[in-house]
Amino acid sequence: MYRRVAIVTDSTACLPPQLTEKLGITVAQIQVRIGDWVDDEVRVPVPKLVDAMRDAVEVSTTPPDPGAFFWAYADAAASGVDAIVSLHVSTGLSQTVEMARQAAGQVQVPVHVVDTKTCGMSLGYAVVAAATVASAGGDVQRVLSAAQHSFHRSTELIYVDTLEYLRRGGRIGAAAAFLGSALSMKPLLTMVDGHIAPLEKVLGAERAVRKMVDIAIERAGDAPVDIAVEHFDARERAETVLAQLRTKLPNLRRFLVTQVSSAIGAHVGPGAVGVTVSPV
């Protein structure tokens, strides 16, 4: 079927490459800097990043520059689409939306740049929803509606071993209240109005992860949901979380375990695990 709308996102959507290829999604790469070395995050080896963070090497991230978005949009326009929908990480976490908007006015088709006010697979599932409608020939309003329906209803739950990496990157916002807590207290975080915010603090890592599972189950309820368990250098823990969710959610439609993008990993730190609850 003729595709009327092209879909563009950024690499914080954490989508597996096979899925972006299948749905025809273009992914602009966030840049990761380790010391003096900079590259697209897709080319940053996770062990290299983890070692650098543990060794206190300076790590930072920057959004794709407008040129990267221009060429993504120009390629989409050349394919003959009527419009482009560009879905991105919250402006509370990154300037990616600003870079996309700078490029949007330079191409010959309308570009709808959307700040989803989230990240990770809450963004990823919204992108999938939009791309699914686009693949079926939906017009731009139907594509935008599908994306908005998804990201407005999604929940992002985040467990981190330590807030130190979020503190270094200036991403913790209200979660700064957790700093100074006893080392045995483990934080659970969420996204509120585009910013990372505190949700709970629990004594001990295992209890904190169990609490995250309980909250995910409560928020999913009996409705059909998509679930993603995201991790950074913590696959075994993530697979355990998914196994628990699969046994307790009665209407689980789609599920996956995925390592978060290196750009997210650079801020949440090794050992982090997140759960996305995305009502269908």
N, C-alpha and C positions, 0 to 999 in steps of 0.2 A: 504494500500500500504506500502511496505517496506520503512522504513525511513533510508536513507543513511547518513544523516547529523543531528547531535544533535545541539540544540541551547541553549547557556548559555548567561545570561546577569546579570546585577546587579540591585539592588532595586531602583536606581535612575531612572530607566525606567518608574516608576510610573504605571505599568500595573496592571489592576484589576486582582485579583487572579483567577477569573473564566476564564479569557482569557488565562492566562499562563497555566492553567490546560488543557483547551481545545486544545491548540496548542502544548502542551508538552514542554514548555519552562522552563528551570531550572534557578532559580533566586538566586544569591549569595547576602547575606544581608550585607549592610553597617552597621557599628556599630555606635551607638549614645551614647555619654557620657553626663549625667546630674549630675553635681557635682562629686561624687565618684561612681555613679551607671552607669553601662554600659550594653547594651543589643543590640541584633539585632533590627534594626529599625522597623521591622514589629511588634515587641512586645512592642514598645514604645507608650504609650497612648498619643494621640495628646494633650488632655487637660493638661496632666502632663508637656509636653514639652512647651506648650504655657505659662503656669503659670511660669515655670522656667525662660523662656526668659524675661518675663515681670518683674520678680523679680530680674533680673540681676544675676541669678545663672549661673555659668560657664557651657556652652554647647559646645561640639565639636563632630566631626565625624572622623571615621577612616575607611579605606577600609577593605573589607574581607581579612583575612590573606591567604597566599598561600595554607594552608591546606584545607581551605573551597573550594577553586577552585580545588585542587587535587581530593577531593572526588567527586565533581560534575563531573569532567572529567572522573574519574575512573568508576563511575556509568554509564556514557554515553558509555564509551568504552565497558563495560561489556554487554551492550544491543546489541552490534554487529554492531554499525554504522561504516562507513568508515572514517568519519572525524567529527570534532567539530568546530563550528563557535561560537566565544565568543565575544559579542558586548558590549562595555562599555562606561561609562561616560568619557568626555574629560580629558586628562592628565593635562590640564590647570586648572582643578578643583579638581582632586583627583588622588591618586596613585594607583587606582584600576587596571588599565591596567598593571602596573608593577607587582602587586601581581599575576595577572592572568598569565603573561608571566613566572614568576618564577615556576609556577605549570605546565605550558604547556609541558615542556620537560620531565616530569616525568611519562607520560602515553604512552600507546602503539599505539595510533592512532594520526594522525596529528591534532593539535589544531591551528586554525587561530584566533589569538587575534587581535581585531580591535578597535582602538581608533576612535570613531565616531566624536570626537571634538564637542560634544553637550551633552545634558542631557534632563531629563524630557521626554515628549511624542515625541519629535523629535527622541530621542533614542528609545522610546517605539514603535513608528510606524515602525521604521527600523527593530526592532526585530520581530514585527508581519509580516512584509513583508518577512523576511528571513524564519521565521517559517512556513509561508503559503507555500512557495516553497518547503521547506524541507518535509512538510507533504504530498505533492503531489509526493514525490520521487525524487525531483531535486538533482543534484550532487552539490558538494561543490562550484564550480565556479558559477553556477546559483544562489545558495543561497547567496554567497558573492555579486554578482552583484545586486540582489534584495535589499539587505541591503544598499549598496552604493548608488544606485539610489534613495533610500528614504532619507537617512540622508544628502546627498549632496544637496538636493533640499529643505529641510525643513527649516522653519523659526521659531525661538523661540522668542516671545515677552513677556516681563516681566514687570509687574507693582509692585512696592513695596511701602509700606507706608513710609518707612524710609530706608536709606542706612546703618544705624547703625549696623545691624546684619551682613551684608556683610562685613562691615569694620572690625568688630570683628574677623571674620573668615578669613580675608585676601583674599577674593574672588572678590573684586571689580575691580582690575586692573585699566584700563583707566577711569572707572566710578568714580574714586576718584575725578575727576574734579567737580563732582556734590556736593561734601562735601563743606559746607560753604554757599550753596545756602540758600535763605530764606526758612523758614519752610513751607511756603505755596506752594513752588515749588515742584512738584512731579515728580520723575524720571521714564522714560521708558527705559528699558534696552533690549539688545539682545545678541546673541552669535556671536562673530567674531573670526574666526580661533581658536576656542576652548576656548576662554576667554569671560567673561562677559564684555560688553562694553556699553557705553551710546548711546542712540538712540534719545531721545527727553527729554525735561523737560517742564512740563505744569503746569500752575497755577491751583491748586486745584485737589483733588482726582477724582471727577466725570469727570472733563474735561480730565484728564489724561487717565482714563479708556475708555472714548469715543474715544480719539485719538488712543488708542491701537486697538480698534475695527476697526476704519477707516483704519489703516495701514494694519491690517489683511485682510480686504476686498480688499484693493489695491493689496496686494501681492498674494492673491488667484486668482484674475482676473476671467476670465470665464472658466478656466480649472477645471476639476474634482479634488476635494481635500478631504483629511481627515482633520478634525478639532478636537483638544482637548482643553478644557479649564481646566486649572489646578489651584488649589488654596491651600492656607494654612490658615485654620480657617477663610474662607471667602466664604462659599458655596453660600449664597444668591447672592453675587456680581457675582460669577462665573456663576450661572444659568442665571442671567440677561444678561451677556455677550454672553453666548451661544444662548439665545433667539434672541438677536439682529443679531448675525451672521447667524442664520438659516433663518431669513427673507430676508437677503441681499445677500446670496451666491447662485447662480443659479445651481451650480453643486456640491453640498455637498453630498459626498458618505457615509462617516462614521463620527460619531461625538460622543463625550462623555464629561462628566464633571467628574473630578477625583481629589481627594485630593493628593497633591504632597507627595512624600515620606518624612518621618520625617527628613532624612538627608538633603534634599533640604530645607525643612521648617526651619531647624535650622540655615540656612544661609540667607534666604530671609525674614523671620520674619512673624508674624501674619498679616493677611490682604492682603498678596501678591496674585496676580492673574497672570497667564500666558496664552498665546494663542499659540498653535502649529498649523502652517499651513503646511500641508504635501501634496504636489501635488502627484496625483496618477500616 
